[in-house]
Amino acid sequence: MILLKICILDMPSYTYAVKAQRLLRARGYPCRIRRREKTSSKGCGFTVLINGSCDGAERLLTGYAVPYSVRGGGADDDKL
């Protein structure tokens, strides 16, 4: 069985989620945007899911002043 690490970044708005996705994809990070459930403790909003580690992605987004918060993720985290 192969488990893939998924980095989950909560974004404050759809606009920032799209900006993050464009920056990340342009630099080779496979990622996608998903809408959070309304039952989430952070309310409804958007999440960027990145296949792989958060390390480089966090540095990139911080460098471009894109606000985000990191949520623990894993192969079985489907409660987005």
C-alpha positions in Angstrom: 0.0 0.0 0.0 1.3 3.5 -0.9 0.3 6.4 1.2 0.7 9.8 -0.3 1.4 12.8 1.9 -1.0 15.7 1.3 -0.4 19.2 2.5 -3.6 21.0 3.4 -3.6 24.8 3.4 -6.7 26.7 4.6 -7.2 29.9 2.6 -9.1 33.0 3.8 -10.9 33.5 0.4 -11.4 32.0 -3.0 -9.2 34.8 -4.5 -6.2 33.8 -2.3 -6.8 30.1 -3.1 -6.6 30.7 -6.8 -3.5 32.9 -6.4 -1.8 30.2 -4.3 -2.8 27.5 -6.9 -1.3 29.5 -9.8 1.9 30.2 -7.9 2.3 26.6 -6.8 1.5 25.1 -10.2 3.9 27.5 -12.0 6.7 26.1 -9.8 5.8 22.4 -10.2 3.6 21.7 -7.2 0.6 19.6 -8.1 -2.3 21.1 -6.2 -6.1 21.6 -6.3 -8.7 23.8 -4.6 -11.6 22.4 -2.6 -14.4 24.1 -0.8 -14.5 23.4 3.0 -17.6 22.1 4.5 -19.9 24.5 6.3 -19.5 22.4 9.4 -15.8 23.2 9.6 -14.7 25.1 12.7 -13.2 27.8 10.5 -16.6 28.2 8.6 -16.9 27.8 4.9 -14.0 28.8 2.8 -11.4 27.2 0.5 -8.6 24.8 0.9 -5.6 24.2 -1.3 -4.4 20.6 -1.3 -0.8 19.9 -2.4 0.5 16.5 -3.2 3.7 16.2 -1.1 5.4 18.2 1.6 4.4 21.7 2.8 7.9 23.0 3.3 8.7 24.5 -0.1 5.1 25.6 -0.7 4.9 27.5 2.6 8.1 29.4 1.8 6.8 30.3 -1.7 3.4 31.5 -0.4 5.1 33.4 2.5 7.5 35.1 0.0 4.5 36.3 -2.1 2.5 37.4 1.0 -0.3 35.0 0.4 -2.2 34.4 3.7 -2.8 30.7 4.7 -2.9 28.4 7.7 -1.6 24.8 7.6 -3.9 22.0 8.6 -2.6 18.5 9.4 -3.2 16.3 6.5 -2.7 12.7 5.3 -4.0 10.2 2.9 -7.2 9.7 4.8 -8.1 13.3 5.4 -11.3 13.6 3.4 -13.2 15.9 5.7 -12.6 19.0 3.7 
